[in-house]
Amino acid sequence: MLNSPPRLKEYDQLGSLMVMLTRACQMACVYCVYDRSLPAMTPRDLKRSIDLLFTAECDPVRLQFFGGEPLLRLDLLLGGIRYAEKLSRAAGRSVRYTVTSNGLLLDRRVLDRLAPYGVDYLVSFDGGRAAQEAQRPLLKKGGPYPYRRILDNISGLVRSGQDFFVNMVTSPERAAEVERSAELLLEMGVGRIRFAYRMGALWRKGAAADYFSRIGRLLRRLRREGRMVSVFNPLCMDEPDLMSPTPTVDCDGRVYLGSVVPALERILPPLKGVCDAGTLGTVRRMQDLRQDRRRLWNRFLASCAGDRALLEIVRSNLQMGVLSDAFFDRMREFGLTGGRDAAA
C-alpha cells in the first residue's frame, strides 16, 4: 500500500467547476453519504460560482452541474446556463456544460429543454439490476425499484444523439459483475463508459487485481469480436479521483478542492476539512484552487492518522486511482479503449 505519493500528473489550467445545485436526491447511494439538510444553492451563489469559473485562464471553460440530483432543480440549472451564456457572449469565450444525473428524470422533456445548449451528460448507473439496486437504493422505501424507467431514459438518450457517458461504479465485493454490467450497457447502445471503482470502500489487493483483470479481459474480448467501447477514463484526467483537480462549490457557497469529497463527507470526514478552500467571498480566481497534488496526498493521510481503519480506506482509494490511471493509459496504448480515446 502506498504511503508516500508516487509521481502524479499535474494539471496546469483549471477550466472546470462543479456546482452542487442541491443535496436532494431520490436515491441513497451507498457511496454518496452526506448531510441532506442544506438548502439548495441560491441563484446569487450560482451566479457567483459562474463568475469564478470565468476567471479561468483557458478557453473553453466547463460548468458541471452536480448534486444530489441537479435535475430536481431544473429551474436553477437553466438559470445558470442562461447566465453563463450571457457571460460567454460578452467575453467572446466558449462555455460547455455537463449535467450529472441518476437517470430518473432524464426523459425526453428534459433532453429537449437542454438540447439548445449542447449539454452533455454523465449518467450514474451501475449496469446490472443487482448492482444497481444494491448500490443505488431509493431514499424512500416501499415501492418498486424504477430500474426499467432508468433503462428507458438511457435508451432515449442514446436515440437523441446527445453526448453522454455512463459512470459505472463497482464495489470491491461486486468486482465479478463488472463485465456483465458493461455488456448490458453496450447492448443498450451506450457508446462511452467510465469504469469507476467505489470510493469510501476498502480495496484490498486481491479485489483490485480482480477488478482490473476483468476489465482488461472484457476490452480484449470486445476487440477480438470487433466490438469496441469508448472508455472515458483516459479523458477524465483526474486520478486519483479522490484528488480530482476539478473544484466544487457546495450548496452553501463553500469551495472545495476536488469534486468528490463533499459527497463523501460522512464516510471520509477528515478529508472535507483538508479540501476546504474558503467561500465564494474569499476565493477570487480559479488558479487559486490549483492543487499541489503531492502535498494534498500527504495531508489526506495525515488527517486520518488517528483512525487506522479510515487511513487504510483512504490509502486504498488513492492507490486505486494510481492503478486505474496506469491501467487505462496502458489499455489506450494497446488500442483497447476504442472510440475517441484511441485517438485522444
Helices and strands as residue ranges (DSSP letters): E 16-20, H 43-53, E 61-66, G 70-73, H 74-91, E 95-101, H 108-114, G 115-117, E 120-124, H 129-135, H 147-160, E 164-170, G 172-177, H 178-187, E 192-197, H 205-224, E 230-231, H 233-236, G 241-243, E 248-249, E 254-256, G 261-264, H 269-275, E 276-279, G 286-289, H 293-303, H 308-333, H 339-343
